[in-house]
Amino acid sequence: MHGRGAFLALEGCDKVGKTTQVKLLVEALNNLGIVAEAKSFPNRTTKIGEVLNKFLLKEIELPSEAAHLLFSANRWECRQDIIKALQAGTTLIIDRYAASGAAYTSAATGRSLTWCQEVDRGLPSPDLIVFLKVPEQMQNSHMWDGERYDNMTFQQKVSSNYDKLNDGTWKVINGQQDLNVIHQELLRSTLDIIEQVKNRPISLLYES
């Protein structure tokens, strides 16, 4: 592959099918001969990620603002790996990124979205953010596994925050559609963005 890889972030509330779609998309790209990898945040395998895992499982308590800084730090500690992969021509499909950090922390604390975004300023910016949108009443709450944010009222706040964060550049996909219909729509958008950005520099979040 010539040029750099593309950076796609898949966002959405809990249990709307993001992880499944990331897996399907990476497999499809690899089958087409396009080098692609899946990543997810929080990355629970790092030192900071281990702390976040305990926080999400309710094994430890942290002030929500402190947890927010750790979620951002988790992205920062993976920053160089993201840049290296993109520069090597690997397309990255990320399950949650900075938009999740802002949407969830604002819902948890009442802090402004602008305040929540500031700690991620300067991170690699996704070339495309895809929001898998599902009406709150259609979320798969029966699949929740007891983590900290598994609460319908809370998830409604998160969904509202995602709508506010969408600056008009996001691709919004109806998550109620058939799994394969969603996949095909995602694949088309990803192939387009791979072609568009291959000769562009990597952008930085919240910086012109």
Stockholm file with secondary structure:
# STOCKHOLM 1.0

chainA/1-208         MHGRGAFLALEGCDKVGKTTQVKLLVEALNNLGIVAEAKSFPNRTTKIGEVLNKFLLKEIELPSEAAHLLFSANRWECRQDIIKALQAGTTLIIDRYAASGAAYTSAATGRSLTWCQEVDRGLPSPDLIVFLKVPEQMQNSHMWDGERYDNMTFQQKVSSNYDKLNDGTWKVINGQQDLNVIHQELLRSTLDIIEQVKNRPISLLYES
#=GR chainA/1-208 SS CCSCCCEEEEECSTTSSHHHHHHHHHHHHHHTTCCEEEEESSCTTSHHHHHHHHHHTTSSCCCHHHHHHHHHHHHHTTHHHHHHHHHTTCEEEEESCHHHHHHHHHHHHCCCHHHHHHTTTTSBCCSEEEEEECCGGGSCGGGCCSCTTCCHHHHHHHHHHHHHHCCSCSEEEETTSCHHHHHHHHHHHHHHHHHHHTTSCCCBTTCC
#=GC SS_cons         CCSCCCEEEEECSTTSSHHHHHHHHHHHHHHTTCCEEEEESSCTTSHHHHHHHHHHTTSSCCCHHHHHHHHHHHHHTTHHHHHHHHHTTCEEEEESCHHHHHHHHHHHHCCCHHHHHHTTTTSBCCSEEEEEECCGGGSCGGGCCSCTTCCHHHHHHHHHHHHHHCCSCSEEEETTSCHHHHHHHHHHHHHHHHHHHTTSCCCBTTCC
//
